[in-house]
């Protein structure tokens, strides 16, 4: 039998991830079965399970793709010298959230998984791993900002990073669950809390 190419395997895996994303957005994570995803992907059971053996594995793959984007952005920001203003960093991250709320909806899936993590140890571990990495990036960015004089020298960068992480998660929850909040007004509130005038806030960070 001819050997299946890596490109074919990657395309089939992406086909399954796209099908799972549509199912989770349409019916919710808890109400979606593996059979639902298999039907959506239009694959045989054997072909499907060659790639994923559980919903948790699917969620990890979906999250992994998005975390890769966030990780690349954080790596880019950490390499900049001097580091960009903290407000500009937050603004850029919120802009990425807005994009993911409107294109493929994976941010909405993330909120569903948070709920599952409350009572499912497997998902709790997944959340700890993924968001622990993101919070670690926030702490690293806080350290860079502190070294450049943007933040008080005596402040705890771990505490600052944790607070920055909370601001991002809070924005996601308000956009998904409540609505009636936009990036511009949210950034105005953050700028006011940080003692910076709204008119002085950088609009975005160039990450390309």
C-alpha positions as a Markdown table, in Angstrom:
| # | Residue | x | y | z |
|---|---|---|---|---|
| 1 | Unk | 0.0 | 0.0 | 0.0 |
| 2 | Unk | 1.3 | 3.5 | -0.8 |
| 3 | Unk | 2.5 | 5.4 | 2.2 |
| 4 | Unk | 0.2 | 8.3 | 3.3 |
| 5 | Unk | 1.9 | 11.6 | 3.1 |
| 6 | Unk | 2.4 | 13.9 | 6.0 |
| 7 | Unk | 0.4 | 16.6 | 4.1 |
| 8 | Unk | -2.5 | 14.2 | 3.8 |
| 9 | Unk | -2.4 | 13.4 | 7.5 |
| 10 | Unk | -2.2 | 17.0 | 8.5 |
| 11 | Unk | -5.1 | 17.9 | 6.2 |
| 12 | Unk | -7.3 | 15.1 | 7.6 |
| 13 | Unk | -6.5 | 16.2 | 11.2 |
| 14 | Unk | -7.5 | 19.7 | 10.3 |
| 15 | Unk | -10.7 | 18.5 | 8.8 |
| 16 | Unk | -11.6 | 16.8 | 12.0 |
| 17 | Unk | -10.7 | 19.8 | 14.1 |
| 18 | Unk | -12.8 | 22.1 | 11.9 |
| 19 | Unk | -15.8 | 19.6 | 12.2 |
| 20 | Unk | -15.4 | 19.5 | 16.0 |
| 21 | Unk | -15.3 | 23.3 | 16.2 |
| 22 | Unk | -18.6 | 23.6 | 14.3 |
| 23 | Unk | -20.3 | 20.9 | 16.4 |
| 24 | Unk | -19.1 | 22.5 | 19.7 |
| 25 | Unk | -20.3 | 26.0 | 18.6 |
| 26 | Unk | -23.6 | 24.7 | 17.3 |
| 27 | Unk | -24.6 | 22.3 | 20.1 |
| 28 | Unk | -22.3 | 23.1 | 23.0 |
| 29 | Unk | -19.4 | 21.0 | 24.2 |
| 30 | Unk | -21.4 | 18.8 | 26.7 |
| 31 | Unk | -24.2 | 18.0 | 24.2 |
| 32 | Unk | -21.8 | 17.0 | 21.4 |
| 33 | Unk | -20.8 | 13.4 | 21.2 |
| 34 | Unk | -17.9 | 11.8 | 19.4 |
| 35 | Unk | -20.4 | 10.4 | 16.9 |
| 36 | Unk | -21.7 | 13.9 | 16.1 |
| 37 | Unk | -18.1 | 15.0 | 15.3 |
| 38 | Unk | -17.5 | 11.8 | 13.2 |
| 39 | Unk | -20.7 | 12.5 | 11.1 |
| 40 | Unk | -19.8 | 16.2 | 10.7 |
| 41 | Unk | -16.3 | 15.3 | 9.5 |
| 42 | Unk | -17.8 | 12.7 | 7.1 |
| 43 | Unk | -15.3 | 10.0 | 8.1 |
| 44 | Unk | -15.5 | 6.4 | 9.1 |
| 45 | Unk | -15.1 | 5.6 | 12.8 |
| 46 | Unk | -11.8 | 3.9 | 12.2 |
| 47 | Unk | -10.4 | 6.8 | 10.3 |
| 48 | Unk | -11.5 | 9.3 | 12.9 |
| 49 | Unk | -10.1 | 7.4 | 15.9 |
| 50 | Unk | -6.7 | 7.3 | 14.2 |
| 51 | Unk | -6.4 | 10.9 | 15.1 |
| 52 | Unk | -8.4 | 11.6 | 18.2 |
| 53 | Unk | -9.7 | 9.2 | 20.9 |
| 54 | Unk | -11.7 | 11.7 | 23.1 |
| 55 | Unk | -13.4 | 15.1 | 23.2 |
| 56 | Unk | -10.6 | 16.2 | 25.5 |
| 57 | Unk | -8.0 | 15.4 | 22.8 |
| 58 | Unk | -10.1 | 17.4 | 20.3 |
| 59 | Unk | -10.2 | 20.4 | 22.7 |
| 60 | Unk | -6.5 | 20.2 | 23.3 |
| 61 | Unk | -5.9 | 20.3 | 19.6 |
| 62 | Unk | -8.2 | 23.3 | 19.1 |
| 63 | Unk | -6.7 | 25.1 | 22.0 |
| 64 | Unk | -3.2 | 24.2 | 20.9 |
| 65 | Unk | -3.6 | 26.0 | 17.6 |
| 66 | Unk | -4.8 | 29.2 | 19.2 |
| 67 | Unk | -2.2 | 29.0 | 22.0 |
| 68 | Unk | 0.4 | 28.7 | 19.3 |
| 69 | Unk | -0.7 | 32.1 | 18.0 |
| 70 | Unk | -0.7 | 33.6 | 21.4 |
| 71 | Unk | 2.7 | 32.1 | 22.2 |
| 72 | Unk | 4.2 | 33.5 | 18.9 |
| 73 | Unk | 2.8 | 36.9 | 19.8 |
| 74 | Unk | 4.3 | 36.8 | 23.3 |
| 75 | Unk | 7.7 | 35.6 | 22.0 |
| 76 | Unk | 7.7 | 38.5 | 19.5 |
| 77 | Unk | 6.9 | 41.0 | 22.3 |
| 78 | Unk | 9.5 | 39.6 | 24.6 |
| 79 | Unk | 12.2 | 40.0 | 21.9 |
| 80 | Unk | 11.4 | 43.7 | 21.3 |
| 81 | Unk | 13.9 | 46.1 | 22.8 |
| 82 | Unk | 12.7 | 48.3 | 24.4 |
| 83 | Unk | 9.5 | 46.4 | 25.2 |
| 84 | Unk | 6.2 | 48.0 | 24.0 |
| 85 | Unk | 4.0 | 49.8 | 26.4 |
| 86 | Unk | 1.9 | 47.6 | 28.7 |
| 87 | Unk | -1.3 | 49.2 | 27.5 |
| 88 | Unk | -0.4 | 48.5 | 23.9 |
| 89 | Unk | 0.3 | 44.9 | 24.7 |
| 90 | Unk | -3.1 | 44.5 | 26.4 |
| 91 | Unk | -4.9 | 46.2 | 23.5 |
| 92 | Unk | -3.3 | 43.9 | 21.0 |
| 93 | Unk | -4.3 | 40.8 | 22.9 |
| 94 | Unk | -7.8 | 42.0 | 23.2 |
| 95 | Unk | -7.8 | 42.6 | 19.4 |
| 96 | Unk | -6.8 | 39.0 | 18.9 |
| 97 | Unk | -9.7 | 37.9 | 21.1 |
| 98 | Unk | -12.1 | 40.0 | 19.0 |
| 99 | Unk | -10.9 | 38.3 | 15.8 |
| 100 | Unk | -11.4 | 34.9 | 17.3 |
| 101 | Unk | -14.9 | 35.8 | 18.5 |
| 102 | Unk | -16.0 | 36.6 | 15.0 |
| 103 | Unk | -14.1 | 34.2 | 12.7 |
| 104 | Unk | -14.2 | 30.7 | 14.0 |
| 105 | Unk | -15.6 | 31.2 | 17.5 |
| 106 | Unk | -12.9 | 29.2 | 19.3 |
| 107 | Unk | -13.0 | 31.7 | 22.2 |
| 108 | Unk | -16.6 | 30.7 | 22.8 |
| 109 | Unk | -15.5 | 27.1 | 23.0 |
| 110 | Unk | -12.9 | 28.1 | 25.6 |
| 111 | Unk | -15.6 | 29.4 | 27.9 |
| 112 | Unk | -17.5 | 26.1 | 27.6 |
| 113 | Unk | -14.4 | 24.2 | 28.6 |
| 114 | Unk | -13.9 | 26.4 | 31.7 |
| 115 | Unk | -17.3 | 25.2 | 32.9 |
| 116 | Unk | -16.4 | 21.5 | 32.3 |
| 117 | Unk | -13.1 | 22.0 | 34.1 |
| 118 | Unk | -14.9 | 22.7 | 37.4 |
| 119 | Unk | -16.0 | 19.1 | 37.8 |
| 120 | Unk | -13.9 | 17.1 | 35.3 |
| 121 | Unk | -10.3 | 16.4 | 36.4 |
| 122 | Unk | -9.1 | 15.7 | 32.9 |
| 123 | Unk | -10.3 | 19.1 | 31.7 |
| 124 | Unk | -9.0 | 20.8 | 34.9 |
| 125 | Unk | -5.5 | 19.5 | 34.1 |
| 126 | Unk | -5.8 | 20.7 | 30.5 |
| 127 | Unk | -6.9 | 24.2 | 31.6 |
| 128 | Unk | -4.0 | 24.3 | 34.1 |
| 129 | Unk | -1.5 | 23.4 | 31.5 |
| 130 | Unk | -2.7 | 25.8 | 28.8 |
| 131 | Unk | -3.5 | 28.8 | 30.9 |
| 132 | Unk | -0.5 | 28.3 | 33.1 |
| 133 | Unk | 1.6 | 28.9 | 30.0 |
| 134 | Unk | -0.3 | 32.1 | 29.1 |
| 135 | Unk | 0.0 | 33.5 | 32.6 |
| 136 | Unk | 3.7 | 32.7 | 32.5 |
| 137 | Unk | 4.0 | 34.8 | 29.3 |
| 138 | Unk | 2.1 | 37.6 | 31.1 |
| 139 | Unk | 4.6 | 37.4 | 34.0 |
| 140 | Unk | 7.6 | 37.5 | 31.6 |
| 141 | Unk | 6.1 | 40.6 | 29.9 |
| 142 | Unk | 5.6 | 42.2 | 33.3 |
| 143 | Unk | 9.3 | 41.6 | 34.1 |
| 144 | Unk | 10.3 | 43.2 | 30.8 |
| 145 | Unk | 8.1 | 46.2 | 31.4 |
| 146 | Unk | 9.5 | 46.5 | 35.0 |
| 147 | Unk | 13.1 | 46.4 | 33.7 |
| 148 | Unk | 12.3 | 49.2 | 31.1 |
| 149 | Unk | 10.9 | 51.5 | 33.9 |
| 150 | Unk | 7.2 | 51.2 | 32.8 |
| 151 | Unk | 6.3 | 49.5 | 36.1 |
| 152 | Unk | 7.5 | 50.2 | 39.7 |
| 153 | Unk | 10.8 | 48.5 | 40.5 |
| 154 | Unk | 9.5 | 47.2 | 43.8 |
| 155 | Unk | 6.4 | 45.6 | 42.4 |
| 156 | Unk | 6.0 | 41.8 | 42.2 |
| 157 | Unk | 6.0 | 40.8 | 38.5 |
| 158 | Unk | 4.2 | 37.5 | 39.3 |
| 159 | Unk | 1.4 | 39.5 | 40.9 |
| 160 | Unk | 1.3 | 41.9 | 37.9 |
| 161 | Unk | 1.3 | 39.1 | 35.4 |
| 162 | Unk | -1.6 | 37.4 | 37.2 |
| 163 | Unk | -3.6 | 40.6 | 37.2 |
| 164 | Unk | -2.9 | 41.2 | 33.5 |
| 165 | Unk | -4.0 | 37.6 | 32.8 |
| 166 | Unk | -7.2 | 38.3 | 34.8 |
| 167 | Unk | -8.0 | 41.4 | 32.7 |
| 168 | Unk | -7.8 | 39.3 | 29.5 |
| 169 | Unk | -10.0 | 36.5 | 30.9 |
| 170 | Unk | -12.5 | 39.1 | 32.2 |
| 171 | Unk | -12.8 | 40.6 | 28.8 |
| 172 | Unk | -13.6 | 37.2 | 27.3 |
| 173 | Unk | -16.3 | 36.5 | 29.8 |
| 174 | Unk | -17.9 | 39.9 | 29.4 |
| 175 | Unk | -17.9 | 39.6 | 25.6 |
| 176 | Unk | -19.3 | 36.1 | 25.5 |
| 177 | Unk | -21.7 | 36.1 | 28.5 |
| 178 | Unk | -22.9 | 39.7 | 28.8 |
| 179 | Unk | -21.9 | 41.6 | 25.6 |
| 180 | Unk | -22.3 | 45.4 | 25.6 |
| 181 | Unk | -18.5 | 45.9 | 26.0 |
| 182 | Unk | -16.0 | 46.7 | 23.3 |
| 183 | Unk | -12.3 | 46.9 | 23.2 |
| 184 | Unk | -12.1 | 50.6 | 23.1 |
| 185 | Unk | -14.2 | 51.2 | 26.2 |
| 186 | Unk | -12.6 | 48.3 | 28.1 |
| 187 | Unk | -9.1 | 49.8 | 27.3 |
| 188 | Unk | -10.3 | 53.2 | 28.5 |
| 189 | Unk | -11.2 | 51.6 | 31.9 |
| 190 | Unk | -7.8 | 49.8 | 32.1 |
| 191 | Unk | -6.0 | 53.1 | 31.2 |
| 192 | Unk | -7.9 | 54.9 | 33.9 |
| 193 | Unk | -7.1 | 52.3 | 36.5 |
| 194 | Unk | -3.4 | 52.5 | 35.6 |
| 195 | Unk | -3.5 | 56.3 | 35.8 |
| 196 | Unk | -2.9 | 56.8 | 32.1 |
| 197 | Unk | -5.0 | 59.2 | 30.0 |
| 198 | Unk | -7.1 | 57.5 | 27.3 |
| 199 | Unk | -5.7 | 59.8 | 24.7 |
| 200 | Unk | -2.1 | 58.7 | 25.5 |
| 201 | Unk | -2.9 | 55.0 | 25.0 |
| 202 | Unk | -1.1 | 53.3 | 22.1 |
| 203 | Unk | -3.6 | 51.9 | 19.7 |
| 204 | Unk | -2.0 | 48.5 | 18.9 |
| 205 | Unk | 1.2 | 46.6 | 18.8 |
| 206 | Unk | 2.8 | 45.5 | 15.5 |
| 207 | Unk | 3.3 | 41.8 | 15.8 |
| 208 | Unk | 4.3 | 41.0 | 12.2 |
